[in-house]
Amino acid sequence: MIEAKIIVETRRESSQGYAVKIEVYANRTYKYISLKKYQKSKTLKIDSEIARRIGKLEEEIQYCNNNKLSLEESLKIIKDGIPDDKDMQIFLLKKKLAELQGETGVGLIEFFDIRIKEIEDLNGSSQEYKNARIQVVNFLAGENDILLNNIDYEWLQSFIRYKTKFGKGKGNVTFLLKTIRAVFKEAQRRESLNVKKGNPFLGLIKNNTTKEVCDLTVEEIKKLFNYEPRKSSTKKSLFVSQRHIDIFLFQFAIGGHDYADIANLKWTDVKNGRIKFKRYKNRNKPNGGERIDNMLSKFALSTIEQYGDKNHERIFSHIPSPDSPNYISRRQNAGQSLRRISNTLKLSENLKTKTPRYLFRSFSGDLQINALTIMQIQGHKPEGITYKYQRKLSYEVIDKEHEKVLKLFWE
C-alpha cells in the first residue's frame, strides 16, 4: 500500500529556505519528490498552492492503490499526474494479465512430463529431459511444482547457485538451463497454456566459444600403441584399460566421432567396409541431421571384431546406450581411465572422450585437407547458399583424404 504526504525538509536549509517535498512511503521504503518550492518555516504552511497539491495527491494515491502499483510505478504517477491516455490503460491491462498469469497456468514439472511423453511418442530421445526434470525436482525439495509463469531471473539464479554448490561443474549447469529453456519455449508456443512472453533466461546461459583445442602431437598419440600398465595391475584392469585405448583410437579412426556415437553404433550401421550413421547429438533435429558414411580401416574393423557383441543390437554393448541413465557414469569412468593412462604415458595433456574429434580436425587441417571434406567426414553441415548446390563428395574423394590422416598413425 502506498502512502504519501507533503513535508518540509528540515535537515538542510538553503538561501531560499527549506525545501517542500512529497514523501512517498511503501514497504518501509521512503522516496521523495521535490515540488521546487521553499518555505522559511520548519512547519508546513498550507497556502492555496499547497492545498491544491494535497487534493491532487490524495487522488493520485487512491489511483495507485486501486491499481496495485509498485512504489516505482506510483512515483511516476505522482510526478506526472494520473494519465488518461491509452498507453497507460494498456500498461494496466498488461500488469493485470501478468498478475493473473502468475496465479494460473501449467507447472514446469507438469510440462516436463508432457514434453517427455511427446518426444517418446515420436521415438525421440528424452533422456536429457528426464535428467533435467530430476534436478528440478531435487531443487524444489518437497514443493509440488513451480508455475512456468513464475519462473523469473531470481528463481533461475537460485537454481544456478544450488547446482553450482551441489552439482558437477559449470558445463552441467549450462546444459540443464538449456534444457529447461527448451521446455519453457516449447510451452510458450502453445497459446492455450497462456505462458507469459519474454525470456527469463536472457544473460544466464553462457556459450563457451573459447575452448582450448587439444594440442597433443602425433608422437604423443603414438605412445598409446605401446602402453604398459603398472605391474600391480590385474588382468581385468589391464583388459579394461586397453579397451579404453582401443575405443579412443577407434573414435579417431572413423573420423573423430563422439563417445555417444560409438555407444550408439549398431551392427546394421556396418556394411561393405563402411560405417553409416547419424550423430546422436542431432537425434531430435529434422531427419536426424547429416549422415556419416565413412570408410573402416583395418584397425577399425579389428576393433569391432575384438570388442563387438554379436549377440546384441549395438556393437559395443559394454557401453550403456546414450539414452540410459547409466551412460553418463560410464563415460565419466572412461574419462578417468584415459586420464590415468595420460599420466602413465606422461602426455602433455590428459586424453578425454572428446579428444579424438579435436585431434582428427586438427591433424586434417595440418595436412591442408579441404574443409568441406573434413565436414562431411565429421558430419557437419556447411552453411551458406552456395553449399545448397553442392552434392555429397564421392567415396573416392573423402576416403583418399581420410587415409592421409590415418597414415600419421597406421602405415
N, C-alpha and C positions, 0 to 999 in steps of 0.2 A: 504494500500500500504506500502511495506517495503522499507526503505531507509537505507543505511549504508556507512560508510567511516572509514578510518584508522586515528587514532589520537594519540597524545602524552598525556598521563595522567599527568597533571602538578600539581595536588593537593598535591601530596606527592612525595618525592624523596628518593630513596634507595641508597645504596652504589654503585650500578651499574648504577644509573641514573634514568631517567623517563621511566615508562612502556609504551610500544606501544600496543595499543588495537584497536579492531574493535568496533565501536559504531554503534549499530543497533537500528533503530527508527521506531515506528509504533503506531498510536493512542495515541499520547502524552506520550508514554512509551519508556524509553531508557534501553537498555541492552548492556552489554559489554562482549567481548570475548578477553581473553588475547592471544597475539601472542608469549609470552615468549621471548620478545626482548626488549632491553633497549637502550635509547639514552641519551647523556648528554645535548643535546639542547632541549629547550622547544618548538621549532618549528620542525615539522616533516621533517626529511631529507630523501629524496627518493633515496635509493640505489637500486641495481639490485634486491635484495630480496623483498623489499617493492613494487617495480614496478610490479614484477610478481604477488605479492599477490593482488594488486589493480586490475589487469586484471582479475584474477580469481574471485575476489569479485564481479566485475561487472556482470560476467556470472551467479554467484550464485543468485544475487538479481533479475536479469531478470528471472531466472528459478522459484524463489519463487513467484514473482508477476504474472507470466504467469499461474501458478498453484493455485493461490489464497491461498497460505499457510498462516497460522496464524503466529504471532510473534514467538511463541514457536517452531512451526514446522520449521520456517525459521532459527532459531538459530541452530537447529540440522544440517541443510543443510550447513550452513556457517562453522560450526565446522568440520563436517565430509566430506564435499565436495558433489558435485552432484552425486547421485548414478546411476549406470547403471544396477543394479540387478533387478530381477523380483519382489522381495518383495516390492520395492518402487513403482513399476508400479502398483502392486496390491493395495497398500495403496492409491495411487492417484485415482484409479478407484473407490475404496470404498468411498473415500471422495466425488467424483463427484456424485456417486449414492445417498449418504446422502443428498447432496445439492438438487438433483432433487426430492427426496422423500419429502424434506421439503417444496417443492413448489407445490406438487401434492398429490393426494390421497383422501381418504374418511374422512369426518369430524366426530368428536366424537358424536355430536347430531344426525347427519345423520345415523351413525351406531347404535346408541341407538334405533332409530326408526325401523331400520331393525331388530334388535335383539328382540325388544318387539313384533313385528308382528310375528316373527318366533316362539317365545315361546307361544303366544296366539293361533297360528295355531295348535300347538301341545297340546292345552288345559292345558298348564302350567301356573304357576302364574308369572305375570310380574310386580306386584306392586312395588317391591323393585327397579326394573329398572326404572319405571316411577318416583318414588320418587327421585332417584339419578339424573335422567335427569333434573327434575325441579331445583335441586340445582345447577347443572352445568349451566343451562340457566341463573339463577339468578346471578351466579358468573361472567359470561361473560358480563352481564349488557349492553345489546344492541349490542354486537358483534354478527355477524351472526353465527359463529361456530369456532372451532379450529380443524385443521387437526390432525389426530392421529399421524402423523409423526412429529408434532411439540410439542407433549406432552413430556416434559422432567422434570428433577428434579426441576428446578426453577419454572415451571408452577405449578407443584404439590404442592410445598412449598407455593406458593401464594394462592392456593386453601385451603390448610390446615389453613393458617393464617386467611383467610376470614371466614372459617367455625368455627374456634376456637373463633373468635371475635363475630360473629353473630349467631352461632349455639347453640346447647344444650348439650355440653359435648364432651369429647374425644371419648367415645364409638360411638357416632353418626358419628364423622369424620372418624373413622376407618372403620365403616360399609360402608360409602359412598365410601371410597377409594377402598375397596374390590370389590364393585360393578363396579366401573369404571375400575378397573384392569381386572375384568372378561370380560367386553366388549372389552377392549384393546387386551387381549389374544385371544379372540374369533376371532377378526379381523385378528390378526397375523396368525392364522391357515389357512386363505384364501389367497392363493398365488396370486390370481388375483388382490387383493387390494394393493399389494406391500407395506405392512406396515413394517416399519423398525424392525430389530431384537433388542434383548436386553430387559431389564426390568427396565424402569424408576422408578418403584415403590419400587425398592430394598432399604431396610432400612427404608422406610417410614411407613410401616404398622406394628404396634406393636401388637403382640398377647398377651393378658393379661392372663398369665398362673398362676398368683399368687393371684387369687381371694380368699378372705377370706370366708370360708364356714360358713353358718349360724350356730350359736351356741345356739339357743334357746332350752330350756329344755321342757320335756313333760309337766311339771306343768304349764309352761308359756302358752303353746298352749292350754291347757285345760281351761284357763281363757276365751277363745273365746266362750265357751258354756254358760258362764254367763255374757256376755257383756251387760252393761246397759249404754245407751247413756245419754247425758246431758238432763236435764229436759226440756230445752228450745227447744229440737229437735222436728221438725214437724213429723207427721205420715209418710209423704213421705220420709223424710231423714232417719227416723228410718227403714223404709222398705228397702231403698237402702243400708244402712249400713249393715243390717242383711243379705241382699242378697250377698254383697261382702264377708262377713264372710263365708257364706254357700258355695259359689263358691270356695273360698280359701280352705275350708276343703274338698270340692268335688275333687279338684285337687289332694289333698293328698290322698283321699280315693281310687281313681282309680289307684294309683301307683306313684303319684308325677309328674303330666304332666303339660305342659306349658299352659299358658293362651290362646295362639293362638289355641292350640289343643281343648280346651274347646269351644272356639268360633266357631270352625270348625266342631264340632260334629253334626252328622245328625241322624235322627230317625232310619235310616237304619243301623246305627252302633250298635244299641242296639238289642240284641236278646238272648232269653233263659237265662236271668240273667247275661249276659256278655256284654262287650263293646269292639268292634273291630274297629281299625282304624290305619292309618299310620301317623306318626308325620308330622306336617305341615312344619317344617324346612327341611325335606327330600323330599319335593314335586318335586323338579327338579332332584333328583337322579334317576338312573335306577330302575324301578319298585317301586319307592317311598320309598325305604328303608325297614326296618324291620316292620312287622305287630304286633301291640299290640293286645293282646287277654286276657283281664283281667276280673276277677270277679267283680260284682257290689254288694257292701254291702247294708244293709238295709238303711243306711244313704244316700248312693249314689243314690239308687232308689228313695228315698223320695225327694231328691233334684231335680232330674229330674222331678218327678211328680209335685212338687211345682212351679218350675220356668220354666219348659219346655213349649214351644209354639207348641201346637199340629196342629196349622194352618200354620206352617212354615216348610220348609225342614230341617233347622238347629234347634237343640233342644233349645239352648239358644239364641234366636233371638234378645234379648235385647242387646247383644254384637255384634257390626258390624262384618261382615266377615273379616278375616285377609287380604283379598285381597282388602278391601275397604279403601279409603283414610281416613275414619273416625275411623278406628280401633285403630291407634296409640294414638289418643287423648283420646279414651275411655279407653284404657289400662292405660294411664297415670292418668286418673281420678280414676280408680280403685286403683292404687298405692297410690294416695293422700289420698283416703278414708282409706286404710289399715294403712297408716302412722298415721292418726288421731286416729284410733282405737288402735294402738300400744301405743300411748301417753296416751290415756284414761286408758288403762289397765296397764300402767307403765311397759311395756315389756323392757327387756334389749337391744333388737334390734328391729328396725322397720320391720314389715312384708312387703314383696314385692310380686308381682305376680309370681316371680321366686322362692320364698322361699319354696313352697311345694316340689319342686324337690330335693332341697338340704336336706330338713328335712327327706323325705322318704328314701333317700340314706343313710343318717347318722344314723337314727334310725334302719334301716335294718342292718347296719354294727355293731351297738351296740349289736344287738341281734345275731350277728355272723351268719347271713344268708349267704348262699353261693353266691359269687359274680355273678356266671352265672345265678342264679335265679333272682337276682336283675336286671341284664342287660336285661333279657327277659321281665320282668315286665315294665321296663322303656324304652324299645325299642332301646337298644344299641346292636350293633353287635360286638361280641367278635372277636378279631384279632388273627391270628396265624393259622398255618397249622393244628394243632391238632383239632381246632374247626370246620374245614371243615367236619370232620367225626361225629360231634355232632348234633343229631336231636333236635327238639324243646322239651323242658321239658313238661311233661303232666300237665293237669289241676290239678290233684291230688297233684302234687309236688308244683307247683307255688302258687296255692290257699292256701295251708296249710301255706306257709311262708308269703304270703300276709296277711292272717288273723292274724298272730303273730304281725305284725306291727300295724294293726288297733286296736288290743286289748289293745294297750297302751292308746287309747283314747275312744274306744267304747267297752263296755263289752257285 
